[in-house]
Amino acid sequence: MELDQIHFEVFIRRKSGDPWKLELATEDRAAALKLAEELLKTGKAVGARVSKETLDAETREFKSISIFSQGEVEQKKKKAPRENLEPLCVSPQDLYSLHARDRIGRLLEGFLSRNKATPFELLHRADLAEKLDAAGMDLQHAIQKVAIPEAAERGVSVHELIRAFQKLAQATIDRVLKDGRKGVFPDIAKEGFDRTAERLTGDPDRHYLLGGAVAVNIGPATSWSDKVNRLLDLADAAPSSPTARLLAFQVLEQPLAEILGTRAGMAELLGSDLDLGGMIAAMTRLVAADAVEALTRIEPTVARVMPPLEGPAARLANWLEGSHFEGVRKAILRRVMAELTGPRRLRPTDATSEIELLRALAMTLTAAAGKLLTPEEVQEAFVARSQLLVRSDFVEAFLGETKRSAIEEIQGLLWLAENVAGAANKRQANRWIAGNVASLRFETELRQSAEAPTTRLAALADLQRRVMGAGMVREDSGPIAAKIGEVGGAIEADCKVTATIARANLPLAGRLNVLLRLGSGEAAPFGPAADRARGEAGRLIRLPEAREALAQYPDLVDRVRALTQGGMAA
């Protein structure tokens, strides 16, 4: 059996009356507790709590247990004015609205999961309504769960509200049972879905009647994928006349959105072996198949991390490219945005792959932004996700995945900084880079390396160019570049690179060419090493034989002219 995944979340309240804010999500229990205590001790928070989040391997739901709670953990809430003391739902028809079906799905999640059914089916199928009525406790617990908080909110008796909801539930069940026994719902297997929809367009109960016919049609399906296939079969058979076609897709969209709104339904459709990142990528491909296909042809990373869609999923993607099922697309995109802004790692065992995945998702969602998502919403989601990428637990996991040299770690951090969104997150990534560049390990490893000094200087020059071209603000990039230059200067001084080149048994033009490459930041980082190389180049230029040697190399003359005009000659 798959072991449950566990992580710990630190929530804090910075000021009295503030809402809880997630400060850290980590798999290290000690680190979570230590952070909570430090924030309270230093006065950076007036309240802190730590919860243990355990992912059930079978249900894929998190179970939360509070393991630490200190300070101001209770928040006083102002009671809202009691503007309406009537229940939100007073007739069976009220239960068929989108919000009511959503709440039914959450309250009766266990019953619906056991019967592989959606709230839409429960409200239209006599056999399911009869099962729920016979079960008793499922319905009773659901009524209690909704009645108790609503009674407190409205200031009415809990028992009074329970009786009202029981009466409403029984009236709805009786209606579905009665209509089922009387054969009120059309038989689309005999009549045909298109003709049924055409016939019902003028009926006041057209949504209810056609919904009952659709629910009975998908009822025998034994899996969520089978239900999706049956719904798409009906979509293929939808009528062509605008009014009837609109009715048909309005009804079909309801159960389809409910199936894809559940973790179990989505996992079965896209692949139960996918991790959270793979699931988000597959959902993105489902609603933005055209954008993904276009990007895979020009960006190898997108092609590598986006899982393919097969069977009912591929079939659904084709439908979602059209003008129908807009509610389904919205529901899937809401899931994608919720997971992106959530605390869970997308690739818990592969930080490098997680960064690549986020890069591909950012490109895809930005390319697909339009009617359903604005570019601003996409940007906000990736800024929120980027906050997790620059935390210590993620950075340590990223750097610890493979054995890296000091310079390779900085190169990796530069790549991380290039792939996070938001000014604050980039500044935090830059702090990681600055810390590594300033470390004793970085200087010691480079100065004591067995590689040739010119190779090390060239590597530092390349690193310095990446820092200067990484889009950092001058306040961040300046000190980092200067420190890289200092290390380059120490290597040059240790190995006397400039003096060795100046005395080498080479033609003057050859020695001058190497010194100019060192002094221009091409083969050595700007700083002491480049300054000394420029100084020695200036000395060679003033030698009597320099004019004759330079006359043979016009390109070298241009480089010398640039050096002298820039005032770099010693």
Buried (B, 14 or more C-beta within 10 A) or exposed (E): EEEEBEBBBBBBBBEEEBEBEEBBBBBBBEBBBEBBBEBBEEEEBBBBBBBBBBBEEEEBEBEEEEEBBEBBBEEEEEEEEEEEEEBEBEEBBBBBEEEBBBBBBEBBBEBBBEBBBBBBBBBBBBBBBBBBBEBEEBBEBBBBBBBEEBBEEBEBEBEEBBEBBBEBBEEBBEBBBEBBEEEBBBEBEEBBBBBBBBBBBEEEEBBBBBBBBBBBBBBEBEEBBBBBBBBBEBBEBBBEBEEBBBBBBBBBBBBBBBBBBBEBBBBBBBBEEBBBBBBBBBBBBBBBBEBBBBBBEEBEBBBEBBBEBEEBBEBBBEBBBEEBBBBBBBBBBEBBBEBBBBBBBBBBEBBBBBBBBBBBBBBBBBBBBEEBBEEEBBBBBBBBBBBBBBBEBBBEBBBEBEEEBBBEBBBBBBBBBBBBBBEEBBBBBBBBBBEBBBBEEBBEBBBEBEEEBBEBBBBBBBBBBBBBEBEBEEEBBEBBBBBBBBBBBBBBBEBEBBEEBBEEEEEBBBBBBBBBBBBBBEBBBBBBBBBBBBBBBBBBBEEEEBEEBBEEBEEBEEBBEEBEEEEBBE
